[in-house]
Amino acid sequence: MNFSKLPQLVDMRGELKSKGTYSKRSKTITYRVWHHSLTKKYLAGSDAAGFAGYHVNTLGWPGIGYTFIIEPKNVINTPNGKRARIVYANDIDRRTYHVGNSNQFSLGICVAGDYRYDTMDEATLASIAELHAALVKDGVGKYDKAHNEMPGYSWKACCQYNYRDAFDWKGSKTPVKPQPAPDVYTIQEGDTLWSIAHKDGTGGV
């Protein structure tokens, strides 16, 4: 999988706080769902380990509810520059808890931070863009949604960053070049179709 080759990704499956296991999905992943933690990004506990403890100890879940967690406070130097660490927390095929009745076909990705107050830094934007590009290439999900764009969660202010803008970090998407306009010729008295087709710069028939 392309996502597993990202130099800022750390595989922590089986290492985070848990109390049981999540069942396997019965449906194909349709949505990549973007969350934020609502915890200031540089605080202690604003990371995968902290979220796992909360999900297990407070919410009573089997383990952390996200498949991927992007941690702005943990920056990794990669061949491409500084990147926020990405924690791989659950197998892709596990139905983790994060969007209620949509869990079977939704993959949870959480960016640590409270983006009502925190600013999105370059290392974090880069990791969002690169993880998204890798998941698309791997065919993991077809569409992207924020937590509050999923059924039953319109009331929830999550996520508080523009995930779609983040995908295009520094123009990482290949721009579509505009096609040149076709040559235009004004018909003049005495023209025929044959003569127009053979005028310089108008092309063939």
N, C-alpha and C positions, 0 to 999 in steps of 0.2 A: 504494500500500500504506500502511496506517495506521502501521506501524512506522517507515516512512521519514520520517514527519512529526513524530516525537518530537523536541523541541528539544534534547535531550541526546545525540542520535545523531549520530555522525561517520562518514561513509562513507570507509573506508580500503581499499576493494577495489583491488587492483593496486598498493598503496603499501607493503605489508608484505613482509618477506623471503620469497622463494619460490625454488623450483628446479623449474620445470615448472608444470603445471596439473592440477587435479582433474577427473576425468571427470564427465559429467552423470549425474544419478540416472536409474535405470531404473524406480523405483517412487515412488509418492506418499508424501510425508512423513506418517508416522503418529504419531511420538513427538517431543516436544520434550524433549531430554535435558539435565539440569542438572548442571554440574560445578563444582568449585572448583579453584584452581590449586595449592594446598598451599604457596604462597609468601606470606609476610607481606604484607599488602595495601599497606603504605607503602614497601616496599623498592624500590630501583631494579630495573627488569626485571620487576616485578610488574604487567605491562600487556600489551596486545596485541603490541607490538613485541618485547618480551622473549620471549613465548610463541612467536611466529613464528620467532625465531632458534633457540630450542631445538628446535622441531618439525622445522625444516629442517636445521640443522647437526648436531644430535645424533641425532635419530630418522630423518633421511633422508626425511622426507615432502615432498610437493610444495609445501606451504605450511602456514600455521597450521591446526590441526584443527577450529576452531570457526567457526561462522557469526557469532555475536555474543559479544563480550567486554564485561563490565561492570567498569569500573575505579574502585574506591572512592577511590583517591588523586587522581583527576582529577575535581574537582567543578565542575559548570557551573551558573551562575545562570540559571534559566528563569522564564517568567512564573508557573509554579506553585511556585517555590521551588528550593532547591538539589537537584541531581540528580547521581548518579555518571554519568560519561561512558559511553555505550554505543558500542562500535566495531563497525561493520558490516564484517566482514572477508572474507566469501566470498558469492558469489551463492547465493540460496536453493536453486537447482537443482543445486548442486555436491555430489557425494558426498565430503565431507571425512572424514578419519580421526579417529574419537574413540570409537567403540563397536564395533570389530571387525566381525563379521558382520552387525551391525544398521545399518551406515552408510548403506545404500541408502535406508532409510526413516526415518532419525533425523536431527534437526537439533540441532547442538551449541551449547549456551550455557554460557559459563564466567564465573563470578563470581570475580574475583581476590581472593585472601585465603586464609589458613590458619585456618579456623574452629574448629580445636581450641583456638586461642589468641585470634584476633582476634574482635572483637564486630561484629555487623552494625549499621551506622549507618543513620540515617534516609534519607540521600541514596541509599544503595545499595538499601535496601528499596523506596523509591519507584521507582527505575529497574527493579527486578525486576518489581514489580507492573504498571507501565505498559507495559513491553515484553511481558509475558505477555498483558495485556489486548489489546494491539494485534495480536499474533500470532493470538490466538483470533478476533478480529474479522476478520482477514484470511483465516482458514481455513487457516493454516499449522500442520498437525499436529492431532491429535484428542486426544491424551493426554499427560500429563506424567509423566516418570520421572526418578529420580536415576540417576547413572552406575551405581551398584551394584544398581539394580533391573533392569538390562538383562541378557539372557542371557549367561552366562559371566563376569559381573563382581560376583557376590555377595561375593567376598572383598575387594573394593576399598572403602576407607573414603572414598567420595566420593558425594554431597557431605556436608560436615559442617555444613550449615545446613538448617533446615526450609524447603524451597522452597515448600511448600504454604501455610504460615503467611505467607510473604513475599507471596504473591499477594494476600492480604487485608490488605495494609498500610493501617492506619488505616481499616479497614472499606470498602476500595475496592470490594469485591463488594457488590451490592445485596442487603440482607437480605430474607428472605422474611417478610412480616408474618403473624403468626398470625391465623387466621380466628376471628371470635367464635363462641362456642358457640351452637347454636340454642336458641330459647326452649324451656323445659321446662314442661309443664303436668301436674299430677296429676289424674287422672280422679276425679270425684266422683259420688256417687249421683245418678241422674237425668239424667246427661249423655247426649247423642246426638252422633253425628259432626257433624251440622249445627250444634249449639249450640257444640261445641268449636271448630269452624272459624271461628265468628263472634265468639268472645270477644276482647276488646281485647288486643293484643300477641301474638296467636298466629299472625297472618297468614292468608292465604287457603287454599283447599282445594288 
